[in-house]
Amino acid sequence: MRAYLATSIGVACTAVLVLPLSLPTGALAASPAAPPSGRNAGPWTGPRAHPDAAAVPGSTESVPLRALGSNRARGAAVEQGVAARDVRPFSLVGVVWDDADDELRGTVQVRTRAVGTHVWSGWLEVETHNQEHGADLGTQERDSGTVRGSTAPLWVGDSDGVELRVRATEEEGETGPVRSLLPRGLRLELVDPGEEPETLPYTPGEDRPEGRPDDRTDTRPGADSGTATGTPASLVTGTSPASGTMTGELAGVAAMSAEDMASSAVNEGLTELGAAEIPALTKAAVAAQADAAAKPYAAPRPRIITRKGWGANESLREKRFGYTSTVKAAFVHHSATGNNYTCKQSPSVLRGIYRYHVKSSGWRDIGYNFAVDKCGNIYEGRAGGVAKPVLGAHTLGFNTNTTGIAVLGSYSGTNPPSAATTAVAKLTAWKLGLHGRNPRAKVTLTSGGSGKYGKGARVSLNTISGHRDGFSTDCPGTRLYGKLGGIRTSAARYQGR
C-alpha cells in the first residue's frame, strides 16, 4: 500500500505550484516574559501574545514542569507540576515531553482560572494515554525528529491562571540503577486558539439566516445533474463580467496566502476557492460524479465546514499534502477534550487541537481527517481535500487506507448527542461510498505496528471501527463505541443498501 506526498494549488485548475517540504517547527516558540506568578496576583490584563509572529493569530506558551515531591529512598521525582500562576489568556491545555516513545505512567490534573476573574475550577483530569494516536512507525512524519510524547489536549475555556500536577503511579527499576519515574522534559502547553474568523458558516440549531435553504443542499445550476461547481468564470478572468474591474470575491482570493490557496484548491469541484463550507449534495448528483464501481451505492454528501471556515492558520502545517492509496475503513474517535464547549466554540476547539498537534506535539498537521461537534456540524480536518484519500495521524498502525473522524468531546461516561452520531453516519456513508465500501461489511487491513497488532499482521475489522478496535485504548469512549452498530446501519441505509 503506497503513501505519497503532493502539493497542488490552483484557480480553476489553471495554476500549479510545487512547494518545498519543510517539517513542523518545535513546540517551544520564543515568547515574551511571563506575567507575574502567584495565586493572589490577579488576572492577567496585558495584551494577548503571539509568540510565533506578529501576524499569526493564536499562541502557544510552554512552561517547564518542576519537581513537587520526591521518593527520598530512591531520590527520583514522582510528582512534577506548575504552581498556581498567572499566564496569558489560553483556552486549551496539554502536557508534552521529549521522547515520543516514552509513556507517561501516571495522572495529570489541572485547574484553571476563568479569564478576568478570581474564580478557579476544580481539579480536571487530562487524558494521559495518547500514544495510540499519531503517525505510523517508520513513516516520514513519525521519523521527522520533531514528534514528542503528549497527553490528549483538554479544552478549559478562556482562562488566565493555571496550576498543574503530574503524579507517577508506577515505579520502574526496583532493582538496579535509579531511573526517572516520569518522562524527561515535561512541559505544560497553554494554547490560545486565536480569534474567530470574521464570518463563520451557519450552524444548525441557530436562527437560520434569511434566504438559506433548510437542508443546506447545493441548489446551484448543475448541482443535481452532477456538474462540478468550481470557480466562477469571473475568477478565472480576474474581472467582473459587467465592469471589467476586480470583484470583491476575487479580491478576497487575491489576499489569500499560498498555503490558504493550496488548502482550498484541493477541494475544487466541490465548492469555490476560499469558500467557508462545502454544501450538501444530493445522492443523484454524487452518483453522477462517481466512478462505475462506486456509483450504485453513492450516498448524499453532507455539508462540510472547510479549514477556511473554522479558521485554520495554514502557515502552521507542513506545506505538502500526504495521501494514501484508497479508503477501506473509517476509524471513529472522541477527541477527549471534554464536553465543556458550546457549538459556537467548536471552531476554537478545533483550532486549539490543530495548534497543539502541530506546535506542541510536532505533527505535520492536525491528526484527524474530519471532526464532528455535538450539534452535528462536520469539519474538514487534515488538509489535502475532503474527497481525497488523505493520510492522517489518528490510529497508530492503521492510518494507511483509512480515514479518521473525531467527535469533539469525551464519551467514556457521557452519551454522544444524536446529532453527532447522525453526522458520523452521513459522513461515513458518503466518504466510504466514494470508494465503493459497505459500512456494514468487514475489511482486511495490514498493521503498521500498533501495540495491539504486530507490524505486518493482517487484521479483519469492521468498515466503520472504533479506535479501540485497532489499539488497546478506551477511545472513542464506551458510550460512543456502543453507538457504532447503529451508525453502521444508518450509513448503509444512506447508501441505499
C-alpha positions in Angstrom: 0.0 0.0 0.0 1.6 3.2 -1.1 1.7 6.6 0.5 2.9 9.6 -1.3 3.2 13.4 -0.8 2.0 16.0 -3.2 1.1 19.7 -3.1 -1.2 21.5 -5.5 -2.5 25.0 -5.7 -4.7 26.5 -8.4 -7.5 28.6 -9.6 -9.9 26.6 -11.7 -7.1 24.1 -12.4 -5.0 26.8 -14.2 -2.1 27.2 -11.9 0.1 24.7 -10.0 2.8 25.5 -7.5 5.1 22.9 -6.0 6.1 23.8 -2.5 9.2 22.5 -0.7 8.9 20.0 2.1 9.5 21.6 5.5 9.0 19.8 8.8 6.8 21.4 11.5 8.6 23.7 13.9 9.2 22.9 17.5 6.8 23.4 20.3 8.8 25.9 22.2 8.2 29.1 20.5 10.0 32.1 21.9 7.6 34.3 23.9 7.9 37.5 25.9 8.4 37.2 29.6 5.6 35.7 31.5 3.4 37.8 33.7 4.0 37.8 37.5 3.1 34.4 39.1 1.2 33.8 42.3 -2.3 32.8 43.3 -3.2 36.2 44.5 -1.7 38.4 41.8 -5.0 38.7 40.0 -6.0 38.0 36.4 -3.6 38.9 33.5 -4.7 42.1 31.9 -2.0 42.6 29.3 -2.4 42.0 25.6 -2.6 38.6 24.1 0.9 37.4 22.9 1.6 35.9 19.5 5.0 34.3 20.0 5.1 32.7 16.5 4.9 36.0 14.6 3.1 39.3 14.9 0.8 38.4 12.0 0.0 34.8 13.3 -3.3 34.5 15.3 -3.2 32.4 18.4 -0.2 31.4 20.5 1.4 28.6 22.5 3.0 29.2 25.8 5.3 26.4 27.0 6.0 26.1 30.8 8.6 23.6 32.1 7.4 21.4 35.0 9.3 21.4 38.3 9.6 18.7 41.0 6.8 18.9 43.6 7.8 15.8 45.6 10.3 13.0 45.7 10.8 9.4 46.8 13.6 10.0 49.2 14.6 6.4 49.3 15.2 6.4 45.6 15.9 10.1 45.1 13.7 10.3 42.0 10.9 12.8 41.4 7.5 11.2 41.4 5.5 14.4 41.2 6.0 17.4 39.0 3.9 20.3 38.2 3.4 24.1 37.8 2.5 26.1 40.9 -0.6 28.3 40.6 0.4 31.3 38.5 -0.9 34.0 36.2 -0.4 33.4 32.5 -1.6 35.0 29.2 -5.1 34.0 28.1 -5.5 30.5 26.8 -8.3 28.0 26.3 -6.7 24.6 25.8 -4.0 22.7 27.8 -1.9 19.6 27.4 1.4 18.2 28.6 4.3 17.1 26.3 7.7 15.5 26.8 10.9 14.9 24.8 10.7 11.3 23.7 7.6 10.2 21.8 8.4 6.5 22.6 8.1 7.2 26.4 4.8 6.7 28.1 3.5 8.9 30.9 2.6 6.3 33.6 0.6 8.4 36.0 -2.1 11.1 36.3 -2.3 14.6 35.1 -4.6 17.1 36.7 -5.1 20.8 36.0 -7.1 23.6 37.5 -7.6 26.9 35.8 -9.0 30.4 36.5 -11.6 32.0 34.3 -10.3 35.0 32.4 -10.8 38.3 34.2 -12.0 36.7 37.4 -10.7 35.2 40.6 -12.7 32.0 40.2 -10.7 28.8 39.9 -12.1 25.5 38.6 -11.8 22.2 40.5 -9.1 19.7 39.5 -9.7 18.4 36.0 -8.3 15.1 34.7 -6.2 15.2 31.5 -6.2 12.0 29.4 -2.6 10.7 29.5 -3.0 7.7 27.1 -2.4 9.5 23.8 0.4 7.3 22.4 -2.1 5.4 20.3 -2.7 8.5 18.2 -0.2 9.9 15.7 1.6 8.8 12.6 2.6 5.2 12.0 6.0 4.0 13.0 8.6 4.2 10.2 6.8 6.9 8.2 8.3 10.3 7.3 6.1 12.1 9.7 6.9 9.9 12.6 10.6 9.9 11.9 10.8 13.6 11.3 12.6 14.3 14.6 10.0 16.8 15.7 7.4 14.4 17.2 7.1 14.5 21.0 5.2 12.5 23.6 2.0 14.1 24.6 -1.3 13.8 26.5 -4.6 14.5 24.9 -5.5 18.2 24.9 -8.2 19.5 27.2 -10.5 22.4 26.4 -10.9 24.6 29.5 -12.4 27.8 28.0 -11.0 31.3 28.3 -8.5 31.3 31.2 -5.6 33.3 32.5 -4.5 31.3 35.6 -3.2 27.7 35.8 -2.0 25.1 38.3 -0.8 21.6 37.2 0.3 18.4 39.0 1.6 15.2 37.3 2.0 12.2 39.6 3.7 8.9 38.7 1.6 5.8 39.5 4.3 3.2 38.7 7.9 2.9 39.7 10.5 1.4 37.4 13.7 -0.2 38.2 13.0 -1.7 41.7 16.4 -3.2 41.4 19.5 -1.7 39.7 20.1 1.9 38.7 17.6 4.6 39.7 15.6 5.7 36.7 13.3 8.7 36.2 9.7 7.8 37.0 8.3 10.3 34.6 9.3 11.2 31.1 12.1 13.7 30.6 11.4 17.2 29.5 7.8 17.5 30.8 6.2 20.8 29.7 2.8 22.4 30.1 1.4 23.7 26.9 -1.1 26.6 27.1 -2.8 27.2 23.8 -4.7 30.3 22.7 -6.6 29.3 19.6 -6.8 32.9 18.4 -9.8 35.0 17.4 -12.8 33.6 15.5 -12.8 34.1 11.7 -14.7 37.2 10.6 -17.5 35.1 9.1 -18.4 31.7 10.4 -20.7 29.3 8.5 -24.3 28.8 9.5 -24.7 26.3 12.4 -27.8 24.1 12.6 -29.8 24.9 15.7 -29.1 28.6 15.5 -31.6 31.1 13.9 -31.4 30.4 10.2 -30.1 33.3 8.1 -32.7 34.6 5.8 -32.8 33.0 2.4 -30.6 30.0 3.2 -32.0 26.6 2.2 -33.2 24.5 5.1 -31.1 21.4 4.2 -28.0 23.4 3.1 -28.0 21.3 -0.2 -26.2 22.7 -3.2 -29.0 24.1 -5.3 -26.9 26.0 -7.8 -27.4 25.2 -11.6 -25.8 21.9 -12.5 -25.7 20.6 -8.9 -28.4 18.0 -9.3 -27.0 16.8 -12.6 -23.6 16.3 -11.1 -21.9 19.2 -12.9 -18.8 20.3 -11.0 -19.3 23.5 -9.0 -15.8 25.0 -9.3 -14.5 28.6 -9.6 -16.9 31.1 -11.3 -15.8 32.4 -14.7 -15.2 35.8 -13.3 -12.5 34.4 -11.0 -10.7 32.8 -14.0 -10.6 36.1 -15.9 -9.9 38.2 -12.8 -12.5 40.8 -13.6 -16.2 41.5 -13.1 -18.1 40.3 -16.2 -20.0 43.6 -16.2 -17.4 46.2 -15.4 -14.1 44.6 -16.1 -13.0 45.5 -12.5 -11.8 43.2 -9.8 -14.7 41.8 -7.9 -14.9 41.6 -4.1 -14.8 37.8 -4.3 -11.6 37.9 -6.4 -10.1 40.5 -4.2 -10.5 38.1 -1.3 -8.9 35.3 -3.3 -6.0 37.6 -4.2 -5.4 38.3 -0.5 -5.1 34.6 0.3 -1.7 33.2 1.1 -0.1 30.4 -1.0 -0.9 28.0 1.8 -4.5 29.1 2.0 -5.0 28.7 -1.7 -3.4 25.3 -1.7 -5.6 24.1 1.1 -8.7 25.4 -0.7 -7.8 24.4 -4.2 -7.7 20.6 -3.4 -11.5 20.9 -2.9 -12.0 22.3 -6.4 -15.2 21.0 -7.9 -16.8 20.7 -4.5 -17.0 24.5 -3.8 -15.5 27.8 -4.8 -11.9 28.7 -4.0 -11.7 30.2 -0.5 -15.2 29.0 0.5 -16.0 28.6 4.2 -18.1 25.4 3.5 -18.8 22.7 1.1 -22.5 22.5 0.6 -24.5 19.3 0.8 -25.1 17.4 -2.4 -27.9 15.0 -3.4 -27.4 11.3 -3.8 -28.1 11.6 -7.6 -25.5 14.3 -8.0 -22.9 12.4 -6.1 -23.6 9.3 -8.2 -23.3 11.2 -11.4 -19.8 12.2 -10.4 -18.8 8.7 -9.1 -16.9 6.1 -11.0 -18.7 2.9 -12.1 -17.7 0.8 -9.1 -18.9 3.4 -6.5 -22.0 4.6 -8.4 -24.6 2.1 -7.2 -24.1 2.9 -3.6 -23.1 6.6 -3.7 -24.5 8.5 -0.7 -25.5 12.1 -0.3 -22.7 14.4 0.6 -23.2 16.2 3.9 -22.4 19.8 4.4 -18.7 20.2 5.5 -17.1 23.3 7.0 -13.8 23.8 5.4 -10.5 24.7 7.1 -11.1 28.2 5.9 -14.5 28.1 7.6 -13.1 27.1 11.0 -10.1 29.5 10.8 -7.1 27.1 10.3 -3.9 29.0 10.1 -2.4 27.3 7.1 1.1 28.6 7.8 1.4 26.2 10.8 1.1 23.0 8.9 3.5 21.1 6.7 3.2 22.6 3.2 2.9 19.3 1.3 -0.1 17.0 1.5 0.2 13.3 2.3 -2.0 10.7 0.5 -2.6 7.0 0.8 -4.0 4.8 -2.0 -7.7 4.5 -1.1 -10.1 4.5 1.9 -11.1 1.0 3.1 -12.3 1.9 6.5 -13.2 4.7 8.9 -12.0 4.9 12.5 -14.2 6.8 14.9 -12.6 8.7 17.8 -13.5 11.0 20.6 -11.1 14.0 21.0 -11.1 13.6 24.8 -11.0 17.4 25.1 -14.0 17.4 27.4 -17.6 18.4 26.8 -17.4 21.9 28.3 -17.8 23.7 25.0 -20.7 25.2 23.0 -21.2 24.6 19.3 -20.3 28.2 18.6 -16.9 27.5 20.3 -16.3 24.4 18.1 -14.1 26.2 15.6 -12.0 27.5 18.5 -11.7 24.0 19.9 -10.6 22.7 16.5 -8.0 25.5 16.1 -6.7 24.6 19.6 -6.3 20.9 18.7 -4.7 21.8 15.4 -2.2 24.1 17.1 -1.5 21.5 19.8 -0.9 18.7 17.3 1.5 20.8 15.2 3.3 23.2 17.5 3.3 21.1 20.7 3.2 17.5 19.5 5.4 18.1 16.4 3.0 16.6 13.9 2.7 17.8 10.3 -1.0 18.9 10.6 -4.0 18.1 12.7 -4.2 14.3 13.0 -7.9 13.7 12.2 -9.3 13.7 8.7 -12.6 15.1 9.9 -14.2 16.4 13.1 -17.8 16.4 14.2 -19.2 18.6 17.0 -22.1 18.0 19.4 -24.5 19.8 17.2 -23.7 17.6 14.2 -21.5 20.1 12.3 -18.9 18.3 10.2 -15.4 19.9 9.8 -12.6 19.3 7.3 -9.6 18.1 9.3 -6.1 17.3 7.8 -5.5 19.3 4.6 -5.5 17.6 1.3 -9.1 17.5 0.1 -12.2 16.0 1.7 -12.9 13.7 -1.2 -9.3 12.5 -1.5 -7.6 9.7 0.5 -5.6 12.0 2.8 -3.1 10.2 5.0 -4.0 11.1 8.6 -2.4 10.5 12.0 -5.2 9.2 14.1 -5.0 5.4 14.6 -1.4 4.2 15.3 -0.7 1.3 13.0 -3.8 1.8 10.8 -3.5 5.2 9.2 -2.9 3.7 5.7 -6.0 3.4 3.6 -8.3 4.7 6.3 -9.9 7.9 7.4 -10.2 9.2 11.0 -13.2 11.0 12.4 -13.1 12.6 15.8 -16.3 13.6 17.7 -15.3 16.6 19.8 -15.8 15.8 23.4 -15.3 12.9 25.9 -17.7 10.0 25.7 -16.5 7.4 28.2 -19.3 8.2 30.7 -21.4 10.6 28.6 -23.7 9.6 25.8 -22.9 11.3 22.5 -25.7 13.6 21.2 -27.8 12.0 18.4 -26.9 15.0 16.1 -23.3 13.9 16.4 -23.8 10.2 15.7 -26.2 11.0 12.8 -23.5 13.3 11.3 -20.9 10.5 11.6 -23.3 8.1 9.8 -23.8 10.6 7.0 -20.1 11.4 6.7 -19.0 7.8 6.6 -21.7 6.8 4.2 -20.5 9.5 1.7 -16.8 9.0 2.3 -16.8 5.2 2.1 -19.3 5.3 -0.7 -16.7 7.2 -2.9 -14.6 4.1 -2.7 -17.5 1.5 -3.0 -17.2 0.4 0.6 -20.1 -1.2 2.5 -20.5 0.3 6.0 -21.8 -3.0 7.4 -19.0 -5.1 5.9 -15.6 -6.3 7.1 -12.3 -5.3 5.6 -8.8 -6.6 6.0 -6.1 -4.1 7.0 -2.4 -4.6 7.4 -1.0 -3.2 10.7 1.9 -0.9 10.7 2.6 -1.9 14.3 0.2 -0.7 17.0 0.8 -2.4 20.3 -2.3 -4.5 19.8 -1.3 -5.9 16.4 2.3 -6.5 15.3 3.7 -4.9 12.2 2.6 -6.7 9.1 -0.3 -8.5 10.8 -3.4 -8.8 8.6 -6.5 -7.8 10.7 -10.2 -8.2 9.9 -12.1 -5.1 11.1 -15.4 -3.5 10.6 -15.5 -1.0 7.8 -16.6 1.5 10.5 -14.5 0.7 13.5 -13.7 2.4 16.8 -10.2 3.4 17.7 -10.1 0.7 20.3 -10.5 -1.9 17.6 -7.0 -1.1 16.3 -5.3 -0.3 19.5 -5.7 -1.1 23.2 -7.4 2.2 24.3 -10.6 3.5 25.7 -11.1 5.7 22.6 -13.7 6.6 21.3 -15.2 6.1 24.8 -17.5 3.3 25.9 -20.7 5.3 25.2 -19.7 6.4 21.7 -18.3 3.0 20.9 -21.7 1.5 21.8 -23.4 3.6 19.1 -21.2 2.3 16.2 -23.6 -0.5 15.4 -26.4 2.0 14.8 -24.0 4.2 12.8 -23.1 1.3 10.5 -26.8 0.6 9.9 -27.7 4.2 9.2 -24.7 4.7 6.9 -25.6 1.6 4.9 -29.2 3.0 4.6 -27.9 6.3 3.3 -26.0 4.4 0.6 -29.3 2.6 -0.3 -28.2 -0.8 0.9 
